[in-house]
């Protein structure tokens, strides 16, 4: 009985994610965990990367890796670990690309084959985490002016979505360019689905600013998608094989 209880307790909590999948085309597999995960579920190569993490960070890391493995399994890639590269980015199995994000209470991952996608990026953030103290380091003048035009609720959502979308774009472009970008390198324009501009879901356009470095192989402007669900902002952007820009399909936000 003790062995059975232990087995059940260590079963992966990762589940397929309609929310994250809805940020992309059908070519993308997605998984999520609402919360953290037992670090004993890490594969040996993954556990090595997390060995020096504190308990909370190791649990979040485990949640992200379990999501990544489920997404890969849905692509037909089984028993594949996702260790860490020297630059701390995930090392995806040959023939695949992917992205992982985790914050307090939510971890997720997406994956696709290199036959379909060149690169992909996601980010998950808690709505309201972008405070007025850090806004000058994140937003361009154009973004700040847009945020100032919104109601308080819409502003919190939009500010978090812009921050998150920049993170998702940086994850997407990095495997192709190797460039670490400052927040001032690009600017974001949000295009909400709802006519009342409640910022529950929509698309975003990312484009370079005058201080952006050259990003070979990353055509700008680029379109991605955002959704607000359960107090989280989720964003995704990808470069596909056809013309390097995906045409995302809408995700239904959860109030």
C-alpha positions as CSV (number, residue, x, y, z in Angstrom):
1,X,0.0,0.0,0.0
2,X,2.9,2.4,0.8
3,X,4.4,1.8,-2.6
4,X,1.1,2.4,-4.3
5,X,0.6,5.7,-2.4
6,X,4.2,6.8,-3.3
7,X,3.6,6.0,-7.0
8,X,0.4,8.1,-7.1
9,X,2.0,11.0,-5.3
10,X,4.8,11.1,-7.8
11,X,2.6,10.9,-10.9
12,X,3.2,13.9,-13.1
13,X,0.6,16.7,-12.6
14,X,1.2,18.0,-16.2
15,X,-1.9,18.3,-18.3
16,X,-2.6,19.4,-21.9
17,X,-3.2,23.1,-22.1
18,X,-6.0,24.5,-24.3
19,X,-5.0,28.0,-23.2
20,X,-1.4,27.8,-24.3
21,X,-2.3,25.8,-27.4
22,X,-4.8,28.5,-28.3
23,X,-2.0,31.1,-28.6
24,X,-0.8,29.2,-31.7
25,X,-1.7,27.1,-34.7
26,X,-2.7,23.5,-34.4
27,X,1.0,22.5,-35.1
28,X,1.9,23.3,-31.5
29,X,1.6,20.9,-28.5
30,X,1.1,22.5,-25.1
31,X,1.0,21.5,-21.5
32,X,0.5,23.2,-18.1
33,X,0.6,22.7,-14.4
34,X,-1.3,24.9,-12.0
35,X,1.2,25.0,-9.2
36,X,4.6,23.5,-8.6
37,X,5.8,19.9,-8.9
38,X,7.9,17.3,-7.0
39,X,11.5,17.7,-8.1
40,X,12.0,13.9,-7.7
41,X,10.1,13.7,-11.1
42,X,13.0,15.3,-12.9
43,X,15.0,13.2,-15.3
44,X,18.7,12.8,-14.2
45,X,20.0,15.3,-16.8
46,X,17.4,17.8,-15.6
47,X,18.1,17.2,-12.0
48,X,21.8,18.1,-12.5
49,X,20.8,21.5,-13.8
50,X,18.5,22.1,-10.8
51,X,20.9,20.8,-8.1
52,X,21.9,24.2,-6.9
53,X,18.4,25.7,-6.9
54,X,16.5,26.4,-3.7
55,X,13.5,24.2,-3.0
56,X,10.9,26.6,-4.4
57,X,12.9,27.3,-7.6
58,X,13.6,23.6,-8.1
59,X,9.9,22.8,-7.8
60,X,9.0,25.4,-10.4
61,X,11.8,24.1,-12.6
62,X,10.4,20.6,-12.3
63,X,6.9,21.8,-13.3
64,X,8.2,23.4,-16.4
65,X,10.2,20.3,-17.4
66,X,7.2,18.0,-16.8
67,X,5.1,20.2,-19.1
68,X,7.9,20.2,-21.7
69,X,8.0,16.4,-21.6
70,X,4.2,16.0,-22.0
71,X,4.3,18.5,-25.0
72,X,7.1,16.5,-26.6
73,X,5.2,13.2,-26.0
74,X,2.3,14.6,-27.9
75,X,4.7,15.2,-30.8
76,X,5.7,11.6,-30.7
77,X,9.0,12.2,-28.8
78,X,8.9,9.9,-25.8
79,X,11.3,9.6,-22.8
80,X,13.1,12.8,-23.7
81,X,14.7,14.9,-21.0
82,X,15.0,18.7,-21.5
83,X,18.3,19.6,-19.7
84,X,19.8,23.1,-19.6
85,X,22.4,24.5,-22.0
86,X,25.4,26.5,-20.8
87,X,23.4,29.7,-21.4
88,X,20.6,28.3,-19.2
89,X,18.2,27.9,-22.0
90,X,16.3,24.6,-22.4
91,X,18.0,22.0,-24.7
92,X,15.3,20.5,-26.8
93,X,15.6,17.1,-28.5
94,X,16.8,17.2,-32.1
95,X,14.0,17.9,-34.6
96,X,12.0,20.0,-32.1
97,X,11.7,23.5,-30.8
98,X,9.9,24.7,-27.7
99,X,9.6,27.2,-24.9
100,X,9.0,26.9,-21.1
101,X,7.6,29.5,-18.7
102,X,6.7,29.4,-15.0
103,X,5.6,31.8,-12.4
104,X,4.0,31.3,-8.9
105,X,1.0,29.0,-9.5
106,X,1.4,28.3,-13.2
107,X,3.9,26.5,-15.3
108,X,3.6,25.7,-19.0
109,X,5.5,24.6,-22.1
110,X,4.9,24.4,-25.8
111,X,6.7,22.4,-28.5
112,X,6.7,21.9,-32.2
113,X,8.7,20.0,-34.8
114,X,11.4,21.9,-36.8
115,X,9.6,20.7,-39.9
116,X,6.8,23.2,-38.9
117,X,8.5,25.8,-36.8
118,X,11.8,27.6,-36.7
119,X,11.4,28.9,-33.2
120,X,8.7,29.6,-30.6
121,X,8.4,31.5,-27.4
122,X,5.8,31.7,-24.5
123,X,5.6,33.6,-21.3
124,X,3.3,33.5,-18.3
125,X,3.0,36.4,-15.8
126,X,0.8,37.3,-12.8
127,X,-1.4,40.2,-13.8
128,X,-0.4,43.3,-11.8
129,X,3.2,42.3,-11.3
130,X,4.4,45.3,-13.4
131,X,4.6,48.1,-10.9
132,X,5.0,51.8,-11.6
133,X,8.5,51.7,-10.2
134,X,9.8,49.4,-12.9
135,X,7.7,50.6,-15.8
136,X,10.3,53.1,-17.1
137,X,12.7,50.2,-17.6
138,X,10.2,48.2,-19.6
139,X,8.0,50.4,-21.7
140,X,8.8,52.7,-24.6
141,X,7.2,56.2,-24.7
142,X,4.6,54.9,-27.2
143,X,3.7,52.0,-24.9
144,X,3.4,54.2,-21.8
145,X,1.1,56.6,-23.7
146,X,-1.1,53.7,-24.7
147,X,-1.3,52.4,-21.1
148,X,-2.2,55.9,-19.8
149,X,-5.3,55.9,-22.0
150,X,-6.8,52.8,-20.4
151,X,-9.0,52.1,-17.4
152,X,-7.3,50.8,-14.2
153,X,-8.2,47.1,-14.8
154,X,-7.4,47.2,-18.5
155,X,-4.1,49.0,-17.8
156,X,-3.0,46.3,-15.3
157,X,-3.8,43.6,-17.9
158,X,-2.2,45.5,-20.8
159,X,1.0,46.3,-18.9
160,X,1.4,42.7,-17.9
161,X,0.7,41.5,-21.4
162,X,3.2,43.9,-23.0
163,X,5.9,42.8,-20.5
164,X,5.0,39.1,-21.1
165,X,4.9,39.5,-24.8
166,X,8.4,41.0,-24.9
167,X,9.7,38.1,-22.9
168,X,8.0,35.6,-25.2
169,X,9.5,37.4,-28.3
170,X,13.0,37.4,-26.7
171,X,12.7,33.6,-26.1
172,X,11.6,33.1,-29.7
173,X,14.4,35.1,-31.3
174,X,17.3,34.0,-29.1
175,X,17.8,30.5,-30.6
176,X,18.1,32.1,-34.0
177,X,20.2,35.2,-33.2
178,X,22.0,34.5,-29.9
179,X,21.2,38.1,-28.9
180,X,20.2,39.1,-25.4
181,X,17.8,42.1,-25.9
182,X,17.0,45.0,-23.7
183,X,13.3,45.9,-23.2
184,X,14.0,49.1,-25.2
185,X,14.9,47.0,-28.3
186,X,11.3,46.4,-29.3
187,X,7.9,48.0,-28.8
188,X,4.5,46.2,-28.6
189,X,1.1,47.1,-29.9
190,X,-1.9,45.2,-28.4
191,X,-4.9,44.6,-30.5
192,X,-7.7,43.3,-28.2
193,X,-10.4,41.0,-29.4
194,X,-13.2,42.8,-27.5
195,X,-14.6,46.1,-28.7
196,X,-14.7,47.5,-25.2
197,X,-10.9,47.1,-24.8
198,X,-11.1,45.1,-21.6
199,X,-7.8,43.4,-22.7
200,X,-9.1,39.9,-22.1
201,X,-7.4,38.5,-25.2
202,X,-6.2,39.6,-28.6
203,X,-3.1,39.8,-30.8
204,X,0.0,41.8,-30.4
205,X,2.5,43.2,-32.9
206,X,6.2,43.4,-32.0
207,X,8.5,45.7,-34.0
208,X,12.0,47.0,-33.6
209,X,12.9,50.4,-32.1
210,X,15.8,52.5,-33.2
211,X,18.1,50.9,-30.7
212,X,17.4,47.3,-31.7
213,X,20.4,45.3,-32.8
214,X,20.3,43.4,-36.1
215,X,18.3,40.3,-35.8
216,X,19.1,38.1,-38.8
217,X,16.4,35.6,-39.7
218,X,13.7,37.3,-37.6
219,X,11.4,39.3,-39.8
220,X,9.7,42.3,-38.1
221,X,7.0,43.2,-37.5
222,X,5.9,39.9,-36.0
223,X,2.5,38.9,-34.7
224,X,1.7,36.9,-31.6
225,X,-1.2,36.4,-29.3
226,X,-2.1,37.1,-25.6
227,X,-4.9,35.9,-23.3
228,X,-5.8,36.8,-19.7
229,X,-6.9,33.8,-17.6
230,X,-7.4,33.3,-13.9
231,X,-5.2,36.3,-13.0
232,X,-2.4,35.3,-15.4
233,X,-1.3,36.9,-18.7
234,X,-0.2,34.3,-21.3
235,X,1.6,35.3,-24.5
236,X,3.0,33.4,-27.4
237,X,4.8,34.1,-30.7
238,X,6.4,31.8,-33.3
239,X,8.3,31.7,-36.5
240,X,7.0,29.1,-38.9
241,X,8.6,27.5,-42.0
242,X,6.3,29.1,-44.5
243,X,6.9,32.8,-44.2
244,X,8.4,33.0,-40.7
245,X,5.2,34.5,-39.1
246,X,2.4,32.4,-37.6
247,X,-1.2,33.3,-37.9
248,X,-2.4,32.6,-34.3
249,X,-5.9,31.2,-33.6
250,X,-7.8,32.9,-30.7
251,X,-7.9,31.5,-27.2
252,X,-11.0,31.8,-25.1
253,X,-10.1,33.8,-22.0
254,X,-11.3,32.6,-18.6
255,X,-12.7,35.5,-16.5
